[in-house]
Amino acid sequence: MVEILNYLKARYVGEKAQGIVEYALILAFVVVLATALTKGDSIADGAKNVFNNVANLFTMDLQSKCNSS
C-alpha cells in the first residue's frame, strides 16, 4: 500500500511541477515579447512597416480598379 502511495505521489507531484515550469516559461516569453514590442526599436517598427505596406497595396489595388472602370 505504501508503494502505491509513493508511486502516485511521485507521479502527480512531478507532473504538477512540470506544468508550473511550462507556465513560467510561457509567461517569461510573453513578457520578453511585450517588452520588445513596446520598446519601439526594431520589432515594432518592422511590424508597422509590414502593415503599412499591406495597407498601401490594398489602396493601390482599389485605386487601379476604380480608374479602370
N, CA, C and O atoms as a DFTB+ gen file, in Angstrom:
276 C
 N C O
     1  1       0.815      -1.195       0.000
     2  2       0.000       0.000       0.000
     3  2       0.860       1.261       0.000
     4  3       0.552       2.234      -0.688
     5  1       1.925       1.233       0.768
     6  2       2.831       2.376       0.841
     7  2       3.507       2.596      -0.510
     8  3       3.740       3.734      -0.919
     9  1       3.819       1.500      -1.198
    10  2       4.457       1.625      -2.502
    11  2       3.523       2.318      -3.501
    12  3       3.969       3.135      -4.307
    13  1       2.248       1.996      -3.447
    14  2       1.282       2.616      -4.353
    15  2       1.172       4.114      -4.061
    16  3       1.156       4.932      -4.980
    17  1       1.097       4.464      -2.777
    18  2       1.013       5.875      -2.408
    19  2       2.264       6.637      -2.836
    20  3       2.166       7.764      -3.322
    21  1       3.429       6.037      -2.662
    22  2       4.670       6.681      -3.085
    23  2       4.707       6.850      -4.600
    24  3       5.166       7.875      -5.103
    25  1       4.226       5.852      -5.319
    26  2       4.190       5.943      -6.777
    27  2       3.266       7.076      -7.226
    28  3       3.645       7.895      -8.063
    29  1       2.055       7.119      -6.667
    30  2       1.105       8.160      -7.035
    31  2       1.624       9.550      -6.668
    32  3       1.462      10.501      -7.433
    33  1       2.239       9.660      -5.512
    34  2       2.789      10.938      -5.076
    35  2       3.895      11.406      -6.026
    36  3       3.926      12.571      -6.420
    37  1       4.782      10.513      -6.383
    38  2       5.874      10.868      -7.285
    39  2       5.343      11.239      -8.664
    40  3       5.850      12.161      -9.303
    41  1       4.338      10.531      -9.113
    42  2       3.790      10.796     -10.445
    43  2       3.098      12.144     -10.530
    44  3       3.369      12.918     -11.448
    45  1       2.213      12.439      -9.593
    46  2       1.440      13.670      -9.677
    47  2       2.224      14.896      -9.242
    48  3       1.989      15.984      -9.768
    49  1       3.130      14.760      -8.317
    50  2       3.950      15.900      -7.914
    51  2       4.887      16.275      -9.057
    52  3       5.109      17.459      -9.310
    53  1       5.438      15.281      -9.751
    54  2       6.330      15.551     -10.865
    55  2       5.612      16.236     -12.015
    56  3       6.158      17.160     -12.616
    57  1       4.403      15.802     -12.331
    58  2       3.632      16.410     -13.418
    59  2       3.204      17.824     -13.059
    60  3       3.176      18.711     -13.912
    61  1       2.873      18.027     -11.789
    62  2       2.458      19.353     -11.360
    63  2       3.623      20.338     -11.470
    64  3       3.451      21.471     -11.918
    65  1       4.793      19.896     -11.061
    66  2       5.973      20.752     -11.146
    67  2       6.310      21.054     -12.607
    68  3       6.716      22.171     -12.929
    69  1       6.146      20.081     -13.481
    70  2       6.418      20.293     -14.896
    71  2       5.440      21.318     -15.469
    72  3       5.839      22.176     -16.257
    73  1       4.190      21.240     -15.089
    74  2       3.201      22.201     -15.555
    75  2       3.513      23.615     -15.088
    76  3       3.347      24.574     -15.841
    77  1       3.960      23.742     -13.858
    78  2       4.317      25.059     -13.335
    79  2       5.496      25.637     -14.100
    80  3       5.508      26.826     -14.418
    81  1       6.473      24.815     -14.392
    82  2       7.638      25.273     -15.152
    83  2       7.222      25.692     -16.558
    84  3       7.703      26.706     -17.063
    85  1       6.345      24.935     -17.194
    86  2       5.881      25.295     -18.535
    87  2       5.152      26.634     -18.527
    88  3       5.379      27.466     -19.404
    89  1       4.282      26.848     -17.549
    90  2       3.580      28.125     -17.462
    91  2       4.555      29.269     -17.201
    92  3       4.388      30.358     -17.749
    93  1       5.565      29.036     -16.375
    94  2       6.565      30.077     -16.101
    95  2       7.338      30.428     -17.368
    96  3       7.620      31.601     -17.609
    97  1       7.682      29.439     -18.176
    98  2       8.394      29.707     -19.428
    99  2       7.521      30.474     -20.417
   100  3       8.003      31.381     -21.095
   101  1       6.249      30.117     -20.502
   102  2       5.331      30.837     -21.389
   103  2       5.179      32.286     -20.927
   104  3       5.184      33.207     -21.743
   105  1       5.045      32.479     -19.623
   106  2       4.921      33.825     -19.084
   107  2       6.176      34.646     -19.365
   108  3       6.081      35.821     -19.722
   109  1       7.344      34.039     -19.208
   110  2       8.597      34.743     -19.494
   111  2       8.669      35.125     -20.965
   112  3       9.110      36.227     -21.291
   113  1       8.245      34.240     -21.855
   114  2       8.242      34.534     -23.296
   115  2       7.313      35.699     -23.605
   116  3       7.671      36.580     -24.386
   117  1       6.135      35.718     -23.009
   118  2       5.176      36.790     -23.243
   119  2       5.731      38.121     -22.742
   120  3       5.569      39.149     -23.400
   121  1       6.377      38.107     -21.594
   122  2       6.946      39.340     -21.044
   123  2       8.052      39.870     -21.948
   124  3       8.117      41.070     -22.212
   125  1       8.916      38.988     -22.420
   126  2      10.002      39.417     -23.306
   127  2       9.433      39.962     -24.615
   128  3       9.900      40.985     -25.115
   129  1       8.448      39.297     -25.163
   130  2       7.826      39.747     -26.409
   131  2       7.136      41.093     -26.228
   132  3       7.274      41.974     -27.077
   133  1       6.404      41.264     -25.149
   134  2       5.723      42.534     -24.892
   135  2       6.726      43.657     -24.693
   136  3       6.509      44.777     -25.156
   137  1       7.817      43.366     -24.010
   138  2       8.855      44.376     -23.806
   139  2       9.484      44.769     -25.134
   140  3       9.718      45.951     -25.384
   141  1       9.755      43.808     -25.971
   142  2      10.373      44.095     -27.265
   143  2       9.435      44.911     -28.144
   144  3       9.885      45.799     -28.869
   145  1       8.141      44.624     -28.089
   146  2       7.190      45.354     -28.927
   147  2       6.960      46.779     -28.440
   148  3       6.692      47.669     -29.247
   149  1       7.058      47.005     -27.145
   150  2       6.808      48.341     -26.624
   151  2       8.037      49.231     -26.662
   152  3       7.918      50.445     -26.502
   153  1       9.199      48.665     -26.865
   154  2      10.414      49.479     -26.953
   155  2      10.403      50.345     -28.200
   156  3      10.924      51.460     -28.165
   157  1       9.838      49.881     -29.287
   158  2       9.704      50.672     -30.487
   159  2      10.923      50.676     -31.380
   160  3      10.979      51.472     -32.317
   161  1      11.890      49.834     -31.137
   162  2      13.092      49.864     -31.961
   163  2      12.900      49.058     -33.235
   164  3      12.450      49.597     -34.246
   165  1      13.232      47.793     -33.199
   166  2      13.265      47.045     -34.448
   167  2      12.007      46.217     -34.698
   168  3      11.474      46.243     -35.807
   169  1      11.530      45.503     -33.722
   170  2      10.396      44.609     -33.946
   171  2       9.121      45.410     -34.206
   172  3       8.375      45.111     -35.139
   173  1       8.874      46.423     -33.382
   174  2       7.657      47.212     -33.553
   175  2       7.687      47.972     -34.874
   176  3       6.680      48.036     -35.580
   177  1       8.835      48.545     -35.205
   178  2       8.933      49.268     -36.473
   179  2       8.764      48.326     -37.654
   180  3       8.134      48.685     -38.649
   181  1       9.314      47.141     -37.555
   182  2       9.154      46.161     -38.620
   183  2       7.706      45.752     -38.798
   184  3       7.230      45.618     -39.925
   185  1       6.993      45.551     -37.681
   186  2       5.577      45.189     -37.766
   187  2       4.765      46.334     -38.362
   188  3       3.865      46.106     -39.171
   189  1       5.083      47.566     -37.963
   190  2       4.371      48.719     -38.536
   191  2       4.616      48.815     -40.032
   192  3       3.693      49.092     -40.798
   193  1       5.843      48.591     -40.447
   194  2       6.165      48.656     -41.872
   195  2       5.399      47.612     -42.675
   196  3       4.912      47.894     -43.770
   197  1       5.295      46.413     -42.129
   198  2       4.570      45.347     -42.825
   199  2       3.105      45.738     -42.991
   200  3       2.550      45.613     -44.083
   201  1       2.476      46.209     -41.918
   202  2       1.065      46.590     -42.007
   203  2       0.867      47.779     -42.937
   204  3      -0.110      47.831     -43.684
   205  1       1.790      48.733     -42.895
   206  2       1.679      49.879     -43.809
   207  2       1.827      49.444     -45.254
   208  3       1.108      49.940     -46.122
   209  1       2.743      48.528     -45.530
   210  2       2.923      48.036     -46.899
   211  2       1.683      47.306     -47.401
   212  3       1.277      47.475     -48.551
   213  1       1.092      46.505     -46.544
   214  2      -0.124      45.781     -46.936
   215  2      -1.263      46.773     -47.175
   216  3      -2.028      46.625     -48.128
   217  1      -1.375      47.780     -46.311
   218  2      -2.430      48.791     -46.493
   219  2      -2.216      49.548     -47.789
   220  3      -3.180      49.829     -48.501
   221  1      -0.976      49.883     -48.111
   222  2      -0.687      50.579     -49.361
   223  2      -1.037      49.724     -50.572
   224  3      -1.555      50.236     -51.564
   225  1      -0.763      48.444     -50.498
   226  2      -1.104      47.556     -51.610
   227  2      -2.609      47.510     -51.834
   228  3      -3.067      47.507     -52.977
   229  1      -3.385      47.473     -50.748
   230  2      -4.838      47.450     -50.887
   231  2      -5.355      48.750     -51.477
   232  3      -6.228      48.734     -52.346
   233  1      -4.824      49.878     -51.014
   234  2      -5.314      51.154     -51.534
   235  2      -4.914      51.330     -52.998
   236  3      -5.693      51.866     -53.787
   237  1      -3.711      50.888     -53.373
   238  2      -3.300      50.984     -54.762
   239  2      -4.173      50.103     -55.642
   240  3      -4.540      50.490     -56.751
   241  1      -4.503      48.918     -55.143
   242  2      -5.346      47.995     -55.906
   243  2      -6.749      48.572     -56.082
   244  3      -7.331      48.472     -57.162
   245  1      -7.286      49.170     -55.033
   246  2      -8.620      49.765     -55.132
   247  2      -8.623      50.957     -56.074
   248  3      -9.570      51.141     -56.838
   249  1      -7.573      51.767     -56.028
   250  2      -7.487      52.923     -56.916
   251  2      -7.381      52.481     -58.382
   252  3      -8.003      53.078     -59.261
   253  1      -6.603      51.448     -58.637
   254  2      -6.468      50.992     -60.009
   255  2      -7.775      50.393     -60.526
   256  3      -8.078      50.525     -61.712
   257  1      -8.543      49.748     -59.678
   258  2      -9.842      49.209     -60.105
   259  2     -10.844      50.313     -60.356
   260  3     -11.661      50.218     -61.272
   261  1     -10.789      51.375     -59.540
   262  2     -11.708      52.499     -59.738
   263  2     -11.359      53.251     -61.017
   264  3     -12.260      53.687     -61.735
   265  1     -10.091      53.410     -61.314
   266  2      -9.679      54.152     -62.502
   267  2      -9.944      53.382     -63.788
   268  3     -10.159      53.984     -64.840
   269  1      -9.929      52.054     -63.708
   270  2     -10.142      51.259     -64.916
   271  2     -11.616      51.081     -65.253
   272  3     -11.950      50.678     -66.367
   273  1     -12.494      51.374     -64.314
   274  2     -13.931      51.195     -64.550
   275  2     -14.540      52.245     -65.409
   276  3     -15.740      52.203     -65.679
